[in-house]
Amino acid sequence: MSRETPISSRFRDLRESKKAGLLPFLTVGDPNLRFTEKAIRAMDRPGVIAIELGVPFSDPLADGPTIQLSSERALANGVSLRDTLNLVERVRPKISTPLVLMSYLNPIHRFGYDKFARRAASAGVDAVLPTDMPIEESASLRGSLKKHEVGVVFLAAPTTPVARIRKIAGLSTAFTYYVSLTGTTGARATLPAGLVDRLKKVRAVVQGPLAVGFGVSKGSHVRRLAPHCDAVVVGSAVVRTIDGEKNDSARLAALDRLLRDLIRPLRPGKG
Amino acid sequence: MKSGPDRAGYFGEFGGRFVPETVMPALLELERAYKQVIRDPEFRKQYEYYLSEYCGRPSPLYFAERMTADLGGARIYLKREDLNHTGAHKINNCIGQALLARKMGKKRIIAETGAGQHGVATATAAALFGQDCVVYMGVEDTVRQALNVFRMKMLGARVVPVDSGSKTLKDAINEAMRDWVTNIRTTHYLLGSVLGPHPYPVMVRDFQKIIGKEARRQVLSKEGKLPDLLIACVGGGSNAIGLFTAFLNDKKVDMVGVEAGGTGRKLGNHAARFSGGSLGVLQGTRTYVLHDRNGQIAPTHSVSAGLDYAAIGPEHSYLRSIDRVSYTSVGDKAALDAFYYLSRTEGIVPALESAHAIAYVRRVAPRMSRRQTIIVNLSGRGDKDVMAVAALDENGA
């Protein structure tokens, strides 16, 4: 693992205090960039270990309907990877929470790996999660990100054999993201069967920070997962909450309620 | 010539495996299984048995006498893939992959389809081998290829209309991928072209190269020499790769792939990836892609649903990069004209996809000598397009 970065020191602090953090996701530019900036600032609070910013893409093949539609709305606003990086640059000085960029590969590929890594670093992106780039294809982008000291996150899935999980964790410089289920993103009423048992096995092989996500939408889910990982990712539930309201103040109020519900089980003594 | 790909699934700098991690172990499993069967004489025998007894192979290499006389240049041969069972070359690949799925113990088959030909061929193979079958198809394509939707349903497949994005082939592939990540342990994704992540481009090529193998033997026996030019339309590019592969080492045989020029050169109005696109990553593979400056995949247009796709098979990008195959495009109007032309000159109604290749033959054959020969891949028959062409006609197109 490379040298200490803001995101890795945060994870270390959390681990030392034996706590997990919340890792909320939102699509950049849905419903507009101005709101995304407000939402990031609202998420910048204790209990949130990092914020995942989804770069909208025309063909989000790993996403369920909630994030697909969110991505379509953002694209209808013309929001691009460039806009996302500009937004990070604007908001970065105003918050202390690390920012993780989640993107399908083509926008990054089109930007140019090295140019992207340099720009991501100067804007203040802490780590990048390329959704459709398995470790086999990652050498070139990893090289660029390393050069510019931006972290990288790889996914591990329920179908990933143990030896491969170890390899994935070894290449993930920010944290490893365990996908809780075989399927697309999207809120589910209940956690996938056997998840806690699987997560324990993954925990045993992942030395560095471990996040878990996909299908996690409620405080009760967070409570069950938190003892077995360092961060719990909630995406579609956040997107849906924002989408359900008509103006920014109602959106922020609903987001606040959701975040409180999700963070509560992470704070000892209040769970 | 080394046809590739390398161990990582690259043809030169094109190809690879750009998929979410959930799919990766399944691709590795598929690659192992495919490598095993491709060398297995027993599998080979089964595949060839169904191709000949069930699909009707070898397909004829037909000398297009009236067309040759009318164009007044090169001698024109049609490789009659339209005469295969289900009416297109797609069945070759479906038989191969459905047999492979059976061998892997996967009882559920999913597929994407644009024009519906691959969907019909998949539904057919699934019926033949008793597999469950779900086909994803863009809503727009279910309208313009309604006949094929009925056919798939009659064959026992479930057809799922895809209402997201541009509602065409690429969105059907997204939805099939979403199904696959969800049901990865029980399901084989029967991808229909030389596209997607490794090993699909090489596997589909290997199940389609029988087209060129037969054509090479047939032309040698009819003409006593190799052809001067091969022509095929290119959507993802499986019928073209199928014809070209057996001739790649024959240096004097020229090859042209014909993309869909649609209604014009503006991004969004065509599917000409080489003239209008640049290097990108779409749906598992690194290749030429039509996208905007921000890397968002562009909408495409072609009168032919089967060519209406934003990326081209990675091996085509490679063959172009080494100057082995050249690529051109033919617009909607010329393709429609060629649709009527072949129907009325030879009594063969071509698929609108194949009509693009015929249109290019009309352009190039008159400029060649009468001693030269062309083989054009007539990749499919046009029954499925009759209603759409009639509607265009009524609207005065």
HADDOCK unambig.tbl for C-alpha pairs under 7 A between the chains (distance, minus, plus):
assign (segid A and resid 57 and name CA) (segid B and resid 296 and name CA) 6.14 0.50 0.50
assign (segid A and resid 58 and name CA) (segid B and resid 296 and name CA) 5.57 0.50 0.50
assign (segid A and resid 58 and name CA) (segid B and resid 297 and name CA) 5.95 0.50 0.50
assign (segid A and resid 59 and name CA) (segid B and resid 174 and name CA) 6.85 0.50 0.50
assign (segid A and resid 61 and name CA) (segid B and resid 174 and name CA) 4.84 0.50 0.50
assign (segid A and resid 61 and name CA) (segid B and resid 175 and name CA) 6.97 0.50 0.50
assign (segid A and resid 61 and name CA) (segid B and resid 177 and name CA) 6.49 0.50 0.50
assign (segid A and resid 61 and name CA) (segid B and resid 178 and name CA) 6.11 0.50 0.50
assign (segid A and resid 62 and name CA) (segid B and resid 20 and name CA) 6.88 0.50 0.50
assign (segid A and resid 62 and name CA) (segid B and resid 178 and name CA) 6.24 0.50 0.50
assign (segid A and resid 80 and name CA) (segid B and resid 294 and name CA) 6.07 0.50 0.50
assign (segid A and resid 81 and name CA) (segid B and resid 294 and name CA) 6.77 0.50 0.50
assign (segid A and resid 105 and name CA) (segid B and resid 281 and name CA) 6.86 0.50 0.50
assign (segid A and resid 106 and name CA) (segid B and resid 280 and name CA) 5.96 0.50 0.50
assign (segid A and resid 106 and name CA) (segid B and resid 281 and name CA) 5.14 0.50 0.50
assign (segid A and resid 106 and name CA) (segid B and resid 282 and name CA) 6.93 0.50 0.50
assign (segid A and resid 106 and name CA) (segid B and resid 295 and name CA) 5.50 0.50 0.50
assign (segid A and resid 107 and name CA) (segid B and resid 294 and name CA) 5.77 0.50 0.50
assign (segid A and resid 107 and name CA) (segid B and resid 295 and name CA) 4.13 0.50 0.50
assign (segid A and resid 107 and name CA) (segid B and resid 296 and name CA) 6.58 0.50 0.50
assign (segid A and resid 109 and name CA) (segid B and resid 280 and name CA) 6.55 0.50 0.50
assign (segid A and resid 110 and name CA) (segid B and resid 280 and name CA) 6.58 0.50 0.50
assign (segid A and resid 110 and name CA) (segid B and resid 294 and name CA) 6.75 0.50 0.50
assign (segid A and resid 110 and name CA) (segid B and resid 295 and name CA) 5.37 0.50 0.50
assign (segid A and resid 131 and name CA) (segid B and resid 20 and name CA) 5.87 0.50 0.50
assign (segid A and resid 132 and name CA) (segid B and resid 18 and name CA) 5.31 0.50 0.50
assign (segid A and resid 132 and name CA) (segid B and resid 19 and name CA) 4.38 0.50 0.50
assign (segid A and resid 132 and name CA) (segid B and resid 20 and name CA) 4.39 0.50 0.50
assign (segid A and resid 133 and name CA) (segid B and resid 18 and name CA) 5.10 0.50 0.50
assign (segid A and resid 133 and name CA) (segid B and resid 19 and name CA) 5.92 0.50 0.50
assign (segid A and resid 133 and name CA) (segid B and resid 20 and name CA) 6.45 0.50 0.50
assign (segid A and resid 134 and name CA) (segid B and resid 18 and name CA) 6.49 0.50 0.50
assign (segid A and resid 134 and name CA) (segid B and resid 19 and name CA) 6.44 0.50 0.50
assign (segid A and resid 134 and name CA) (segid B and resid 20 and name CA) 6.46 0.50 0.50
assign (segid A and resid 134 and name CA) (segid B and resid 21 and name CA) 5.72 0.50 0.50
assign (segid A and resid 155 and name CA) (segid B and resid 21 and name CA) 6.08 0.50 0.50
assign (segid A and resid 156 and name CA) (segid B and resid 21 and name CA) 6.19 0.50 0.50
assign (segid A and resid 157 and name CA) (segid B and resid 21 and name CA) 6.18 0.50 0.50
assign (segid A and resid 157 and name CA) (segid B and resid 22 and name CA) 5.09 0.50 0.50
assign (segid A and resid 159 and name CA) (segid B and resid 22 and name CA) 5.82 0.50 0.50
assign (segid A and resid 159 and name CA) (segid B and resid 25 and name CA) 6.49 0.50 0.50
assign (segid A and resid 160 and name CA) (segid B and resid 22 and name CA) 6.92 0.50 0.50
assign (segid A and resid 160 and name CA) (segid B and resid 25 and name CA) 6.30 0.50 0.50
assign (segid A and resid 182 and name CA) (segid B and resid 22 and name CA) 6.61 0.50 0.50
assign (segid A and resid 182 and name CA) (segid B and resid 181 and name CA) 5.66 0.50 0.50
assign (segid A and resid 182 and name CA) (segid B and resid 182 and name CA) 4.84 0.50 0.50
assign (segid A and resid 183 and name CA) (segid B and resid 178 and name CA) 6.73 0.50 0.50
assign (segid A and resid 183 and name CA) (segid B and resid 181 and name CA) 4.94 0.50 0.50
assign (segid A and resid 183 and name CA) (segid B and resid 182 and name CA) 3.79 0.50 0.50
assign (segid A and resid 184 and name CA) (segid B and resid 178 and name CA) 6.25 0.50 0.50
assign (segid A and resid 184 and name CA) (segid B and resid 182 and name CA) 6.88 0.50 0.50
